[in-house]
Structure formats: C-alpha cells, structure tokens
Amino acid sequence: YPFLFVVIIAGLVAAMLSTIDGFLLASSNTIVKDIFEVPDQDSKRGLKIGRISIILLALLGTIIVFILNKYGKVNLFNLVYVTYSAQLALFPAVLVILLNKKVSAAIGSFALISGIVGGLGVAFYASIMGLMTLLTWAPVIGLAVSSLIIASGFFSRKN
C-alpha cells in the first residue's frame, strides 16, 4: 500500500522536524534569557538574538552530525539514541528540582550533566564499536545515572 507508506513516512518526518524545532527554540530561549539576560524575548533585541542563535545552533548541529557520520562512522540512526539518551537523563533531575526544593541546584545540575554524559558516552561508545545491544541501553543508563545522583542528593538532604 503505497499511500500508507507515504503517510507513515510523512508522520516520521513531521515528528523529527518537530523535535528539532523544539530543541532549537528551547536552546534559543535559554541563550536569550540566561546568557544575554534579555527579559523580554519578544523585543527587537530578543528576537534578533533568538533568530541568530537558532541559525548558528542549526549550523553547529549540522556540522557535528556530518563530522560524526563522515569521520566518526556514527550511523545517523544511532544518533537518535544519543538524543533520546540526553532527553531521558533530564527527566528525574528536572522533575525533582521543579517539584521538590530539598535537592540543591548544584546536585540537580550535577545529575543532569552526569546523566547526559553517561548516556551519551555509552551511546557513542556502542555506536563506534558496533555494539547494538548496548546502544539500546544507553538511554536507560543515562536515566539511571541521573536518578541515582538525584536520589543520593534527596536522601542526604533529609538527614
């Protein structure tokens, strides 16, 4: 059924573009508000910085993906696991930081960074070494690292 194939592929492409768009917008918002400290991102300065940062981030991402694919021999499909690893590692730390003030921001930041580095490290290692079974575990490893650090911070603060 060619029509069904086209619909499925269109849905996959739309999901990928939506994810990329979300990453670029979130990164741009962070750059405008946190780095340049523009309080009103809808101002002329905020929009200009936001648009320039989206273009630069897209170019940087494209170059990184090209280098990983061409010279690092990292399959583009495997980069999905890399992205998913980073997203999944964010979940426990962001959830606890937003809902519970007992965990310090330093522990939350350490959990975020450790979870992302752990998941990405496993994903890159598995991808380069061709270990597909390990690659599928990369997001879970990133989530586990982030969760363990958050749990240790949560319980150490209660005592």
C-alpha positions as CSV (number, residue, x, y, z in Angstrom):
1,Y,0.0,0.0,0.0
2,P,2.0,3.0,-1.2
3,F,-0.4,5.6,0.3
4,L,0.0,4.1,3.7
5,F,3.8,4.1,3.3
6,V,3.7,7.8,2.4
7,V,1.5,8.6,5.4
8,I,3.9,6.8,7.8
9,I,7.0,8.4,6.4
10,A,5.3,11.8,6.5
11,G,4.5,11.3,10.1
12,L,8.1,10.3,10.9
13,V,9.5,13.3,9.2
14,A,7.0,15.6,10.9
15,A,8.0,14.1,14.3
16,M,11.7,14.6,13.6
17,L,11.2,18.2,12.4
18,S,9.0,18.9,15.5
19,T,11.7,17.6,17.8
20,I,14.5,19.6,16.1
21,D,12.3,22.7,16.2
22,G,11.7,22.2,19.9
23,F,15.4,21.8,20.6
24,L,16.3,24.9,18.6
25,L,13.6,27.0,20.3
26,A,14.4,25.9,23.8
27,S,18.1,26.5,23.2
28,S,17.4,29.9,21.7
29,N,15.2,30.8,24.6
30,T,18.0,29.8,27.0
31,I,20.5,31.9,25.1
32,V,18.3,35.0,25.1
33,K,17.2,34.8,28.7
34,D,20.1,33.2,30.6
35,I,23.2,34.2,28.6
36,F,22.2,37.6,27.2
37,E,19.7,38.3,30.0
38,V,17.1,39.9,27.8
39,P,13.9,40.0,30.0
40,D,11.5,40.4,27.1
41,Q,12.3,37.9,24.4
42,D,9.7,39.5,22.1
43,S,11.7,42.7,22.0
44,K,13.7,43.6,18.9
45,R,16.9,42.7,20.6
46,G,15.5,39.4,22.0
47,L,14.1,38.4,18.6
48,K,17.4,39.2,16.8
49,I,19.5,37.2,19.3
50,G,17.0,34.4,19.2
51,R,16.9,34.1,15.4
52,I,20.7,34.4,15.1
53,S,21.2,31.7,17.8
54,I,18.8,29.4,16.0
55,I,20.7,29.7,12.8
56,L,24.1,29.2,14.5
57,L,22.8,26.2,16.5
58,A,21.4,24.6,13.4
59,L,24.7,25.1,11.6
60,L,26.7,23.8,14.5
61,G,24.4,20.7,14.9
62,T,24.6,20.0,11.2
63,I,28.4,20.2,11.2
64,I,28.6,18.0,14.3
65,V,26.3,15.4,12.7
66,F,28.3,15.5,9.5
67,I,31.6,15.0,11.3
68,L,30.2,12.2,13.4
69,N,28.8,10.5,10.3
70,K,31.7,11.0,8.0
71,Y,34.7,10.7,10.2
72,G,33.4,9.0,13.4
73,K,31.5,6.4,11.4
74,V,28.4,7.0,13.6
75,N,25.3,5.9,11.9
76,L,22.6,8.7,11.7
77,F,20.0,6.3,13.1
78,N,22.2,5.8,16.1
79,L,22.2,9.5,16.8
80,V,18.5,9.1,17.7
81,Y,19.7,7.1,20.7
82,V,22.1,9.8,21.5
83,T,19.3,12.4,21.5
84,Y,17.0,10.1,23.4
85,S,19.7,9.5,26.0
86,A,20.1,13.2,26.6
87,Q,16.3,13.8,26.9
88,L,15.8,10.8,29.2
89,A,18.6,11.8,31.5
90,L,17.0,15.2,32.1
91,F,13.7,13.8,33.4
92,P,14.5,12.8,37.0
93,A,16.6,15.9,37.8
94,V,14.2,18.4,36.2
95,L,11.2,16.7,37.9
96,V,12.8,16.7,41.4
97,I,14.2,20.3,41.0
98,L,10.8,21.6,39.9
99,L,8.7,19.8,42.5
100,N,11.0,19.5,45.5
101,K,13.1,22.2,46.9
102,K,15.0,19.8,49.2
103,V,17.6,19.0,46.5
104,S,20.1,21.7,45.8
105,A,20.5,23.2,42.4
106,A,24.2,22.1,42.4
107,I,23.2,18.4,42.9
108,G,20.5,18.8,40.2
109,S,22.9,20.3,37.8
110,F,25.5,17.6,38.5
111,A,22.8,14.9,38.0
112,L,21.8,16.5,34.7
113,I,25.3,16.7,33.4
114,S,26.3,13.2,34.7
115,G,23.2,11.6,33.2
116,I,23.7,13.2,29.8
117,V,27.4,12.4,29.8
118,G,26.8,8.9,30.9
119,G,24.0,8.2,28.4
120,L,25.9,9.9,25.5
121,G,29.1,8.2,26.4
122,V,27.5,4.8,26.3
123,A,25.7,5.7,23.0
124,F,28.8,6.9,21.3
125,Y,30.9,4.0,22.5
126,A,28.3,1.5,21.5
127,S,27.8,3.2,18.1
128,I,31.5,3.3,17.3
129,M,32.2,-0.2,18.5
130,G,29.1,-1.6,16.7
131,L,27.5,-2.9,20.0
132,M,23.8,-2.5,19.1
133,T,22.6,-4.3,22.2
134,L,24.5,-1.8,24.4
135,L,23.2,1.1,22.3
136,T,19.6,0.3,23.1
137,W,20.5,0.5,26.8
138,A,22.2,4.0,26.6
139,P,19.0,5.9,27.4
140,V,18.3,3.7,30.4
141,I,21.9,4.1,31.7
142,G,21.7,7.9,31.4
143,L,18.4,7.8,33.3
144,A,19.8,5.6,36.0
145,V,22.9,7.7,36.5
146,S,20.8,10.9,36.8
147,S,18.3,9.2,39.1
148,L,21.0,7.8,41.4
149,I,22.6,11.2,41.8
150,I,19.2,12.8,42.5
151,A,18.3,10.1,45.0
152,S,21.6,10.5,46.8
153,G,21.1,14.2,47.0
154,F,17.5,13.8,48.1
155,F,18.3,11.4,50.9
156,S,21.5,13.3,52.0
157,R,19.4,16.5,52.5
158,K,16.9,14.8,54.7
159,N,19.4,13.8,57.3
